[in-house]
Amino acid sequence: MNNSGPLFRWIPWQFAEDSKAHFWTHYGLVAGGFLLAVITLIVQCRDPAPYGRHDKDGKAWGPKIPQRLGHTISDGLSGVIFFLLIFFLVGETRKYANYVFLALWLVHYIHRGFITPWTAKYSRPDVYLGIILGNIFPVFYFAGLNADWIGTARYDENYYYDPRFLLGILLFFTGYVINRYADMKLRALRESSGQSSYTIPRGGIFELVACPNYFGEMLEWFGWSIATWSLAGLVWFLFCSATFLPRAKHNHKWYQESFEDYPQERKALIPFLY
Ligand SMILES: NC(=O)c1ccc[n+]([C@@H]2O[C@H](COP(=O)([O-])OP(=O)(O)OC[C@H]3O[C@@H](n4cnc5c(N)ncnc54)[C@H](OP(=O)(O)O)[C@@H]3O)[C@@H](O)[C@H]2O)c1
């Protein structure tokens, strides 16, 4: 659709100018994504999803499957393979901004889908099939939506110098470094303390929040939504936040109940705030 006119002066792209069907399908999925984020927030606030420290007997979500394989399928298949298919098969715009966004997404999801599952030190070898299915559906949904966006949107020629583009990328990489650092540090805890035990993570950003890996990833997708300046990016950020906000709170409470010497000033997710 053509977005010329005074109201749209601040929009740095053209999207699906030639196809009303494509336009309305995309924004219909955006609306659905918003609904999914709201439902997720409500469900996750009530009870943490039963994996990791919250995997308790009697909360079964179907049969169990190997955890490493499950995460590779849920994040690698949908976050990388499906994303690439939509980008190249549905999208038709091939400019630098589109490729920069493709690279950002892949930097995150190649790690999440193919490296993390095979290097993480999980306490349990298996995970409920329901957890994997509950991850596959949203990642397919939002990966498809964002791949459609970044494969189709025609960004302004000078978007390269736009503060939104530069700030968004800076936030994305800051979040990426925090997320990687935190996951590596958690992995190192298991190396020093035994295969399946939990200890209090200490040092660096762990002194400020219980779940810096979630905080880092939230920052990544916030940066993504700013850089792409898109509703597809915004609903993905909202969906991730709807997972991280309640789960970080549950994890924080679990630490407080499990360790007497857990630092009281530490927050759950956002330094000094939450
Ligand atoms: N985009 C999204 O919506 C989304 C949703 C969820 C997660 N993620 C990302 O996926 C990654 C993993 O998420 P997660 O929920 O599994 O994170 P997590 O609960 O922090 O666990 C990460 C890894 O560290 C281990 N671990 C956690 N706390 C520990 C401690 N105190 N002592 C020793 N080991 C500890 C866990 O073992 P156990 O498995 O045995 O607990 C797991 O192997 C994160 O980077 C997160 O950002 C993304």
The ligand as a Gaussian input file, in Angstrom:
#p B3LYP/6-31G(d) Opt

LIG

0 1
 N       11.902000     -15.693000      22.670000
 C       11.254000     -16.303000      23.653000
 O       10.037000     -16.152000      23.776000
 C       12.033000     -17.166000      24.640000
 C       11.320000     -17.887000      25.609000
 C       12.051000     -18.641000      26.538000
 C       13.438000     -18.659000      26.494000
 N       14.097000     -17.957000      25.539000
 C       15.577000     -17.939000      25.518000
 O       16.093000     -19.248000      25.608000
 C       17.254000     -19.282000      26.451000
 C       17.049000     -20.322000      27.547000
 O       15.846000     -20.025000      28.236000
 P       15.465000     -20.782000      29.593000
 O       14.075000     -20.373000      29.958000
 O       15.799000     -22.232000      29.502000
 O       16.518000     -20.059000      30.590000
 P       17.018000     -20.474000      32.048000
 O       15.902000     -21.014000      32.870000
 O       17.767000     -19.300000      32.577000
 O       18.043000     -21.698000      31.780000
 C       19.123000     -21.582000      30.902000
 C       20.096000     -22.738000      31.165000
 O       20.814000     -22.518000      32.384000
 C       20.514000     -23.517000      33.351000
 N       20.343000     -22.804000      34.628000
 C       19.435000     -21.850000      34.907000
 N       19.599000     -21.367000      36.158000
 C       20.644000     -22.038000      36.680000
 C       21.311000     -22.005000      37.957000
 N       20.902000     -21.165000      38.918000
 N       22.333000     -22.851000      38.175000
 C       22.743000     -23.695000      37.193000
 N       22.168000     -23.787000      35.967000
 C       21.131000     -22.962000      35.704000
 C       19.251000     -24.178000      32.871000
 O       19.163000     -25.517000      33.330000
 P       17.712000     -26.283000      33.457000
 O       17.193000     -26.371000      32.051000
 O       18.081000     -27.566000      34.043000
 O       16.841000     -25.408000      34.322000
 C       19.411000     -24.090000      31.359000
 O       20.252000     -25.106000      30.899000
 C       17.444000     -17.852000      27.003000
 O       18.500000     -17.223000      26.310000
 C       16.130000     -17.158000      26.716000
 O       16.331000     -15.795000      26.428000
 C       13.424000     -17.222000      24.603000

